[in-house]
Amino acid sequence: MQTNLAYSYSLKLISRRDYSTFKLRKKLKEKKYPSPEIEEAIQQLLEKKFINDENYYERKTIQLWKKNFSPNHIIQYCHREGFELTQGQIANTIEKFGHSEQNHDDELLKQEIEKRLLKETRKSSKKTSSSPTKSWEVNKLENIKKNKVISSLVRKGHSYDHLQKLYEIVKNEVET
């Protein structure tokens, strides 16, 4: 009887969104279902192909990739979700869905830097009613803007040195 409850609750959960076996098991444990019933419910879902970890992590990889997260960040995310993923698996998944890792990385980063650079430029122009007159004031504002843009992307797992180079390229393109 208890198995039916764990299985029914699992169906309710997966009808709303995707779950990996790890996350589903965790959810069922939080509801205090007994371990044998949890395992039996998960086994039934796997047999009926209602859940599939490989597909789940492929979709999650592409989703995070499109949000401009680095491969290292994706690996860390999957590790927290109870799934071990390698750089090679990420590259294969990205290629499988018709993306190129390096081109995508640089192009998305350039777009993101440009978007954030323009946003920071608008913010700083609203804050300062009078424009800075001294060159050190202008340099200070530029450095603050640059640090905000780069640090926001470093938090997504990208290389600081690579972002600095791309920032300079984008900044020159925006200024011309």
C-alpha positions, 0 to 999 in steps of 0.5 A: 500500500505504501509503495503505491503512495510513493509511486503516486507522489512521484508521478505527481512530482514528475508531472510538473517538472523533470527530476533526476533519480537523485532529486526524486529520491531526496524528495521522497525521503523528505516525505518520509516514505520508507526506503524500500518503497522509494526504491521500488517506485523509482525502479517502476518509473525507470522501467516505464521510462518516465524518468531518465537521468541521461536525458535529464542531464543533457537537457540541464547541460544545454539549459545552463549552457544557453544561460552562459554558464561555463563547463566547470560550473555545469560540472559543479551543478551536476555534482551537487545533483548527484551526477558525475559529469566530465568536460568531454561529456559536456562537449559531446552534449553541446555538439549533439545539439548543434553548438560549438563550445569555443565559438558559442563561449566567445560569442555569448560572452561578447554579447553578455559583456556588451549588454552589461557594459551598456547597462552599466554605462546607462546606470553610471550616466544616471547617477552622475548628473555632472560628468567627471572632469578629471581623467582619474575620475573617468578611469575610476568609473571605467574600472568600476564598470569593468569590474562589475561586468567581469565579476558577474561573469566570473561568478558563472565560472568563466576565466578572469583573464579570458574575460578581460581580453574579451572585455577590451575587444567589446569595449573597443567595438562599442566605442567605435 
